[in-house]
């Protein structure tokens, strides 16, 4: 199984669970932005999988986080960012975006995200913000 797809829009990090009090009891919930983004990722992944069942083999996932270049930057700095001379060191953290994408792909590309044995994440500036995801089965036997 090899599949690649693009999630349009700004990369969204997985937010920590929030806690609220309901009827005197603490209730944990996932913020709406995280839930909505994971639903969007899952829908795009399902379409890309074209009905193929989730793999139970070892998995490699590669993410390219294409971050929006700030409009407030000078033309020279925007050009430098688009060519990779200025690196995308601002939020969101790459690992938080990865976590949300991995959770969204559970049961779609793989059975469980513990199967992911190779991770590659790049964060860079681009004209159009998005996340490019590539998932493939890697050689070797699952434990």
For each residue, the residues with C-beta under 8 A, 3 or more apart:
1: 52 55 57 109 135 136 137
2: 134 135 136 137
3: 45 48 49 52 109 134 135 136
4: 48 132 133 134 135
5: 44 45 47 48 132 133
6: 44 130 131 132 133
7: 11 40 41 44 101 130 131 132 133
8: 128 130
9: 12 129 130
10: 67 68 129
11: 7 65 66 67 92 97 129 130 131
12: 9 33 34 37 92 97 100
13: 91 92 93 96 97 99 100
14: 34 38 96 97 99 100 103
15: 18 30 31 33 34
16:
17: 28 29 30
18: 15 28 29 30 31
19: 26 27 28 29
20: 26 27 29
21: 24 25 26 27
22: 25 27
23:
24: 21
25: 21 22
26: 19 20 21
27: 19 20 21 22
28: 17 18 19
29: 17 18 19 20
30: 15 17 18 34 35
31: 15 18 34 35
32: 35 36
33: 12 15 36 37
34: 12 14 15 30 31 37 38 100
35: 30 31 32 38 39
36: 32 33 39 40
37: 12 33 34 40 41 100 104
38: 14 34 35 41 42 100 103 104
39: 35 36 42 43 104
40: 7 36 37 43 44
41: 7 37 38 44 45 100 101 104 105 133
42: 38 39 45 46 104 105 108
43: 39 40 46 47
44: 5 6 7 40 41 47 48
45: 3 5 41 42 48 49 104 105 108 109 133
46: 42 43 49 108
47: 5 43 44 50
48: 3 4 5 44 45
49: 3 45 46 52 108 109
50: 47
51:
52: 1 3 49
53:
54: 107 108 109 110 111
55: 1 59 109 110 111 115 137
56: 110 111 115 142
57: 1 115 137 138 142
58: 115 117 137 138 139 140 141 142
59: 55 109 110 115 116 117 118 135 136 137 138
60: 116 117 118 119 120 135 136 137 138
61: 101 102 105 116 118 119 120 133 134 135
62: 119 120 121 133 134 135
63: 94 97 98 101 120 121 122 131 132 133 134
64: 121 122 124 131 132
65: 11 88 92 94 97 121 122 123 124 131
66: 11 124 125 126 128 129 130 131 132
67: 10 11 88 90 123 124 125 126 129
68: 10 125 126 129
69: 73 78 81 82 125 126 127
70: 73 78
71:
72:
73: 69 70 77 78 81
74: 77 78
75: 78 79
76: 79 80
77: 73 74 80 81 86
78: 69 70 73 74 75 81 82
79: 75 76 82 83
80: 76 77 83 85 86
81: 69 73 77 78 84 85 86 88 125
82: 69 78 79 125 126 127
83: 79 80
84: 81 87 124 125
85: 80 81
86: 77 80 81 125
87: 84 123 124 125
88: 65 67 81 123 124 125
89:
90: 67
91: 13
92: 11 12 13 65 96 97
93: 13 96 97
94: 63 65 97 98 121 123
95: 98 99 121
96: 13 14 92 93 99 100
97: 11 12 13 14 63 65 92 93 94 100 101 121 131
98: 63 94 95 101 102 119 121
99: 13 14 95 96 102 103
100: 12 13 14 34 37 38 41 96 97 103 104
101: 7 41 61 63 97 98 104 105 131 133
102: 61 98 99 105 106 113 116
103: 14 38 99 100 106 113
104: 37 38 39 41 42 45 100 101 108
105: 41 42 45 61 101 102 108 109 110 113 133 135
106: 102 103 110 111 112 113
107: 54 110 111
108: 42 45 46 49 54 104 105
109: 1 3 45 49 54 55 59 105 135
110: 54 55 56 59 105 106 107 113 115 116 135
111: 54 55 56 106 107 115
112: 106 115
113: 102 103 105 106 110 116
114:
115: 55 56 57 58 59 110 111 112 142
116: 59 60 61 102 110 113 119
117: 58 59 60 138 140
118: 59 60 61 138
119: 60 61 62 98 116
120: 60 61 62 63
121: 62 63 64 65 94 95 97 98
122: 63 64 65
123: 65 67 87 88 94
124: 64 65 66 67 84 87 88
125: 66 67 68 69 81 82 84 86 87 88
126: 66 67 68 69 82 129 130
127: 69 82
128: 8 66
129: 9 10 11 66 67 68 126
130: 6 7 8 9 11 66 126
131: 6 7 11 63 64 65 66 97 101
132: 4 5 6 7 63 64 66
133: 4 5 6 7 41 45 61 62 63 101 105
134: 2 3 4 61 62 63
135: 1 2 3 4 59 60 61 62 105 109 110
136: 1 2 3 59 60
137: 1 2 55 57 58 59 60
138: 57 58 59 60 117 118
139: 58
140: 58 117
141: 58
142: 56 57 58 115
143:
